[in-house]
Amino acid sequence: MILYTTMPQELIFAQDGQDAPAERMAVVNGIEMIVRPCADSSFEVVRLLSSNPNDYLQTEWMPGQKIKSGLLGI
């Protein structure tokens, strides 16, 4: 079976009894991205959803970076 999707395998093939990560789409400074909530009320960038290659060159939007919740447009 071949799946043509941009979704990560963890979301498609979640194990029984295991919840998918609480990820959500957000817009920060006009850039759409997937973020995951952290314990300190901030969010961690999981991936960018932008068609502009310059957005991927900005270090503040790299996966793993923390974003304050006040900047998010969820």
C-alpha positions in Angstrom: 0.0 0.0 0.0 1.3 3.4 -0.9 0.1 6.6 0.7 0.7 9.9 -1.0 0.5 12.4 1.8 2.4 15.2 3.6 1.3 14.1 7.0 3.9 12.4 9.2 3.7 8.7 9.8 3.1 9.1 13.5 -0.3 10.7 12.8 -1.4 8.2 10.2 -0.1 5.0 12.0 -0.8 5.9 15.6 -0.4 2.8 17.9 -3.4 1.6 19.9 -3.8 3.4 23.2 -1.4 6.1 22.0 -2.8 9.6 21.3 -1.5 11.6 18.4 0.5 14.6 19.5 -1.5 17.8 20.3 -0.4 19.8 17.3 -2.2 22.7 15.7 -1.9 25.1 12.8 -0.9 28.6 13.7 0.0 31.8 11.8 2.9 33.9 13.1 3.8 37.1 11.2 1.9 35.8 8.2 3.7 32.4 8.1 1.6 29.3 8.6 3.1 26.6 10.7 2.4 23.5 12.8 3.1 24.0 16.5 3.0 21.8 19.6 2.1 23.2 23.1 4.9 23.1 25.7 4.6 22.9 29.5 5.7 26.6 30.0 2.7 28.0 28.0 4.8 28.5 24.9 4.7 26.6 21.7 7.3 24.6 19.8 7.6 24.9 16.0 7.1 21.4 14.4 7.1 22.4 10.7 6.4 25.3 8.4 3.6 25.3 5.8 4.9 28.1 3.6 5.5 28.2 -0.1 8.0 31.1 0.3 11.5 29.6 0.4 12.8 32.7 2.4 10.6 31.6 5.3 12.6 28.4 5.7 15.9 30.5 6.0 14.7 32.4 9.1 16.3 30.8 12.2 13.4 31.9 14.5 11.0 29.6 12.6 13.2 26.5 12.6 11.6 23.3 13.9 12.3 23.0 17.6 12.3 26.8 18.3 10.0 28.1 21.0 7.4 30.8 20.3 5.5 32.8 23.0 1.8 32.2 23.0 1.1 35.9 22.5 2.6 35.8 19.0 0.3 33.0 17.7 -2.8 33.6 15.6 -4.5 30.3 16.3 
